Amino acid sequence: MENSLTHTNTSLRDSDFDIQLQNTDKYIETAQNVKLYVRDYGKGKPVILIHGWPLSNEMWEYQIEFLVQNNFRVIAYDRRGFGKSSQPWDGYDYDTMTDDLSEIIEQLQLENVTLVGFSMGGGEVVRYFSRYNGKGVTKAALISSIIPFLLKTDDNPEGRPKEKSEATAATIREDRIGFLENFGKTFFGVNIINKPLSTPLLEYYRNLCSAASPRATLECADSLNNTDFRDELHTIKVPTLIIHGDDDKNVPIEVSSQKTAEAIANNTFIIYEGAPHGLFYTEKDRLNQDLLNFLNA
């Protein structure tokens, strides 16, 4: 394809020009001295992609292209403390991070929105319904989500022991990049016999995680591990897609999406057999199609 817009090329449709001109990246100020990096691509009904911990919006690379090509407007942003967004010292609780999401929706004047939250991002999706009554949102998707509650307690015996989270935090403080190296292998299900992605790609994702603020990395780990969303699930009254891999070692399906599917009335629950946590890459073609089917339903 020719780069020059003055060259006549019958293979380039008018809509392609529209998308090229629409494509923008910008910074949106969501709070005093806090600016979030936002990518806003395509035309059509808006879909907001919320990334997982400790990644950034780049994790959605394969979903962004697919959804834009299928006539959706795709907004993907970096959570405060991650990627290219501001890295304030505080504000890594779910109320504040959901206020950031609300500001993006308000400032972009979005309506008829689908929220898609991966892993930690599922928390902002649920909190947006309980805190803002789901204003402007007509569908929701929870992918490999940490919802509803990961911490082991007397009334949540399947959860993660507090000591395990504390040990993880100690490892991050000691050698954050070394932790990310090992975390990535578990994240994508890499082992001696299974290598679902190339070594350079695995290193790329590690580098995306490395760009996060050390403070945000620790604080958000605390938030995603210890925030209880169980009493908020009833506030989600829109069609909801739930997708989770049954070989997820980071967020086991038994303590997360299985319980979520039991609590949200209007949901479609799809289990990916053998899939790890990072199924946005390892199962990208299937995920893209399931998302598209849900968006078009």
C-alpha positions in Angstrom: 0.0 0.0 0.0 1.3 3.4 -0.9 2.0 5.8 2.0 1.1 8.9 0.0 -2.5 10.0 0.4 -2.3 11.7 -3.0 -1.6 8.5 -4.9 -4.7 6.8 -6.4 -5.0 3.3 -5.1 -8.3 1.4 -5.8 -7.5 -1.2 -3.2 -7.6 1.4 -0.4 -11.2 2.0 0.6 -12.6 5.3 1.8 -13.2 3.7 5.2 -9.5 2.9 5.4 -8.7 6.6 5.1 -11.3 7.4 7.7 -9.7 5.0 10.2 -6.3 6.3 9.5 -7.4 9.9 10.2 -9.4 8.8 13.2 -6.5 6.9 14.8 -5.2 9.0 17.7 -3.2 8.6 20.8 -3.6 11.2 23.5 -3.3 12.0 27.2 -6.4 12.5 29.3 -6.1 14.2 32.7 -8.2 12.2 35.1 -7.1 13.9 38.3 -4.8 16.7 39.4 -1.3 15.9 38.0 -2.4 12.5 36.7 -2.6 11.9 32.9 -3.4 8.6 31.4 -2.2 7.5 28.0 -5.1 6.6 25.8 -5.3 5.0 22.3 -8.5 5.7 20.4 -8.8 3.8 17.1 -11.5 3.1 14.6 -15.2 4.0 14.2 -18.4 2.4 15.5 -19.6 1.3 18.9 -17.0 1.9 21.6 -15.1 -0.9 23.3 -12.8 -0.1 26.2 -10.0 -2.5 26.8 -8.6 -2.6 30.4 -5.2 -4.2 30.8 -4.0 -6.7 33.4 -1.2 -6.4 36.0 1.5 -5.4 35.5 1.1 -4.9 31.8 0.0 -1.9 29.7 -2.4 -1.3 26.8 0.1 -2.9 24.4 -1.1 -6.4 25.6 -4.2 -5.9 23.5 -2.3 -5.6 20.2 -4.0 -8.5 18.5 -7.5 -7.6 19.8 -7.2 -3.9 18.8 -6.5 -4.6 15.2 -9.1 -7.3 14.9 -11.9 -5.2 16.5 -11.1 -2.1 14.5 -11.2 -4.1 11.3 -14.6 -5.3 12.4 -16.0 -1.8 12.7 -15.7 -1.0 16.4 -14.1 2.0 18.0 -11.5 0.7 20.4 -10.2 2.6 23.3 -7.2 1.1 25.2 -5.5 3.0 28.0 -2.6 2.6 30.4 -3.7 2.4 34.0 -2.1 5.0 36.3 1.4 3.8 37.2 1.7 1.7 34.1 2.9 2.1 30.5 3.1 5.7 29.4 0.7 7.1 32.0 1.6 9.2 35.0 3.1 7.4 37.9 1.8 9.1 41.1 2.7 7.7 44.5 -0.8 6.9 45.5 -4.2 6.2 44.0 -3.9 2.4 43.4 -7.1 1.4 45.1 -10.0 0.3 43.0 -12.2 3.4 43.8 -9.5 5.8 42.4 -8.7 3.6 39.4 -12.4 3.3 38.6 -12.7 7.1 38.9 -10.0 7.3 36.2 -12.0 5.0 34.0 -15.1 7.2 34.5 -13.2 10.3 33.5 -12.1 8.6 30.2 -15.7 7.7 29.5 -16.9 11.2 30.4 -14.2 13.2 28.5 -14.5 11.1 25.4 -18.3 11.4 25.7 -18.8 7.7 25.2 -22.2 5.9 25.1 -23.3 2.4 24.4 -19.9 1.2 25.7 -18.6 -2.4 26.2 -16.1 -2.7 29.0 -13.5 -5.5 28.6 -11.4 -6.2 31.7 -8.5 -8.6 31.7 -7.4 -10.1 35.0 -6.9 -7.1 37.3 -9.0 -5.0 34.9 -12.1 -7.0 35.8 -12.0 -5.1 39.1 -12.5 -1.7 37.4 -15.4 -3.2 35.3 -17.3 -4.4 38.4 -16.5 -1.3 40.5 -17.7 0.9 37.6 -21.1 -0.7 37.9 -21.3 -0.5 41.7 -19.8 3.0 41.9 -21.3 4.6 38.8 -24.3 2.4 38.2 -22.7 1.3 34.9 -23.4 4.7 33.3 -23.1 4.5 29.5 -22.2 0.8 29.5 -24.4 -1.7 27.8 -22.2 -4.9 27.8 -19.2 -6.2 29.9 -16.6 -8.8 29.4 -14.4 -10.4 32.1 -11.3 -12.2 30.7 -9.1 -14.3 33.0 -10.5 -12.0 35.7 -9.5 -11.8 39.4 -13.2 -11.3 40.2 -14.8 -11.8 42.7 -12.3 -12.3 45.6 -8.8 -13.9 45.6 -7.9 -13.8 49.3 -8.3 -16.9 51.5 -10.6 -16.1 54.4 -13.0 -18.1 56.5 -15.8 -17.6 54.1 -13.6 -17.9 51.0 -11.5 -21.0 51.8 -10.5 -21.6 48.2 -8.7 -18.3 48.0 -5.0 -17.4 48.0 -3.3 -17.5 51.5 -2.2 -14.0 52.6 1.3 -15.4 53.2 1.7 -16.3 49.5 0.9 -12.7 48.4 3.3 -11.4 51.0 6.0 -13.6 49.7 5.4 -12.4 46.2 5.6 -8.8 47.3 8.9 -9.6 49.1 10.3 -11.1 45.9 9.2 -8.1 43.8 11.0 -5.7 46.3 14.1 -7.9 46.2 14.3 -8.3 42.4 11.4 -7.0 40.4 12.7 -7.8 37.0 13.8 -11.3 38.0 10.3 -11.8 39.4 8.8 -10.7 36.1 11.0 -13.2 34.2 9.5 -16.1 36.1 6.0 -14.7 36.3 5.8 -14.4 32.5 6.5 -18.1 32.0 3.7 -19.1 34.4 1.5 -16.4 32.9 1.7 -17.9 29.4 2.0 -21.6 30.4 5.6 -21.9 29.3 7.3 -25.1 30.5 9.7 -27.8 29.2 7.3 -29.3 26.7 5.0 -26.3 26.0 6.3 -23.1 24.4 3.2 -21.2 23.2 5.2 -18.0 22.3 8.7 -17.2 21.1 11.5 -16.2 23.5 11.7 -12.6 22.0 7.9 -12.2 22.5 8.1 -13.4 26.1 10.9 -10.9 26.6 8.8 -8.1 25.0 6.0 -8.7 27.5 8.5 -8.7 30.3 9.7 -5.4 29.2 6.2 -4.0 29.1 5.8 -5.0 32.7 9.2 -3.6 33.6 8.0 -0.1 32.5 5.5 0.0 35.3 6.2 2.0 38.4 7.7 -0.2 41.2 5.3 1.4 43.6 2.3 0.8 41.3 3.3 -2.8 40.8 3.2 -3.5 44.5 0.2 -1.4 45.4 -1.9 -2.8 42.6 -0.9 -6.4 43.6 -2.2 -5.6 47.0 -5.5 -4.2 45.6 -6.1 -7.1 43.2 -5.3 -9.7 45.9 -7.3 -8.2 48.7 -10.3 -6.4 47.3 -13.6 -8.2 47.8 -16.1 -7.7 45.0 -18.6 -10.4 46.0 -21.3 -8.0 47.1 -21.0 -5.9 44.0 -21.6 -8.5 41.3 -25.4 -8.1 41.6 -25.0 -4.5 40.2 -24.0 -5.9 36.8 -27.3 -6.1 35.0 -26.0 -6.0 31.4 -25.1 -9.0 29.2 -21.7 -10.2 30.4 -19.2 -12.4 28.7 -16.9 -14.4 31.1 -13.9 -16.3 29.6 -11.3 -18.2 31.6 -8.7 -20.9 31.0 -9.0 -24.0 33.2 -5.2 -24.3 33.3 -4.7 -20.8 34.7 -2.0 -21.0 37.4 -2.1 -17.2 38.2 -5.8 -16.9 38.8 -7.4 -20.3 39.2 -10.8 -20.6 37.6 -12.3 -22.3 40.7 -11.9 -19.2 42.9 -12.7 -16.6 40.2 -14.8 -17.0 37.1 -16.7 -20.0 38.2 -18.0 -18.1 41.2 -18.6 -15.0 39.0 -20.7 -16.9 36.6 -22.9 -18.1 39.4 -23.4 -14.6 40.7 -24.1 -12.6 37.5 -27.5 -13.5 36.1 -27.2 -12.5 32.4 -23.9 -14.1 31.5 -22.2 -16.3 28.9 -19.4 -18.4 30.5 -16.8 -19.9 28.2 -14.1 -22.1 29.5 -10.9 -22.5 27.5 -9.6 -26.0 28.1 -5.9 -26.1 28.8 -5.5 -22.3 28.5 -3.2 -20.4 30.8 -3.8 -16.9 32.2 -2.3 -15.0 29.2 -4.9 -16.3 26.8 -5.1 -12.9 25.1 -2.1 -14.2 23.2 -2.1 -18.0 23.4 -5.8 -18.2 22.4 -6.0 -14.9 20.5 -7.9 -16.1 17.5 -10.5 -17.9 19.5 -10.8 -15.0 22.0 -11.1 -12.5 19.1 -14.0 -14.5 17.6 -15.8 -14.9 20.9 -15.5 -11.2 21.6 -16.8 -10.4 18.2 -19.7 -12.8 18.5 -20.6 -11.2 21.9 -20.3 -7.7 20.6 -22.5 -8.4 17.6 -25.1 -10.4 19.5 
